[in-house]
Amino acid sequence: MGTISLPVRCDRAAAEALWPELVGAVGNAPIEIDGSGVEHVGQAVLQLLVSARRSGGGARIEASPALLQAAALTGLQSELFEEGDA
């Protein structure tokens, strides 16, 4: 499986659209998620990313400044990113 790219606007509608792709990607290897272009992220996508990190082989997330900021504001940095990631 290739990299799953997050849209610029990661709202509830984006979470609903991403859900089947992420479920299909769960396996023994980490899912590669490209969030480098994210400019807005809502709680639904943050929850989806936490779920991806906890499922199967986990997930590696490349983060934009907006995604990093949202993770910091919600206290999810350590949940979403390994030390040295993003």
N, C-alpha and C positions, 0 to 999 in steps of 0.2 A: 504494500500500500504506500502511496506517496504521502506528501504533506497535505494536511487539511489547512486551508487558508481561512482565517476569520475575516469577515467584512469590515469595512470602515466603521459602520454603525452596528454595534453588537447589542441589540435590544431583545425584547422577548420574541419578536418575530424571527430574528436571526437565530435565537436559541432553538426555536421550534424547527427551523430549517436545518440546523446543524446536527440535531439530535440523531436522526437516522444514520448520517454519515459517520458520526463518532461511534455509535453502537456497532456499526458494521466493521469498524476499524479495530475494535477491542480484540486483543490476542495476547500472545506471550511477549511480544516486543513492544516497546514504548511507541505510542502514537506521536507523530511529529505534528505540532500545531504551530502555524505561522500567524502570529498576532502582531507582526511588525507594522501593519498599516492601520491598526485600530485607533480611532480617534474618540470614540464614545463607547463605554461598556456599562451595561446594566447588571443588576443582581442575577437575573436569570442566566446570563452567559457565565458569570463568575461561578454560579452553582454548577453549571454544566462542566466547566473546566476543572473544578474540584472533583467532580465525579469521574472525569476522564483520568485524572491523576491517580485516583484510588482504584481504578478498574484494571483488570488484566495485567498487562505489562507496564501500566502507567502511561504518562505522557510527558513529552518535553515541549515546553512552550517558549517560543521566541516572542518577546513582548515589546510593544511600543511604549513610549513614555506614558501615554494615557492608560494603558493596561497596568503598567507598574504603579501608577498613582492610585488607580482604583483598588488594586491589591493592598496597597499601603493604607488607604483610608478604611478598608474593611478588615484589616488585620490578617489578610490571607497571603502575605508574601511567602511565608515559609510553607504554606500549604500548596501554593501554585508553582513556586520556583525553588530549585535547589540552589545552594550557595554557589555563586559564580555563574548562574544561568542568567538569561535575559540580557 
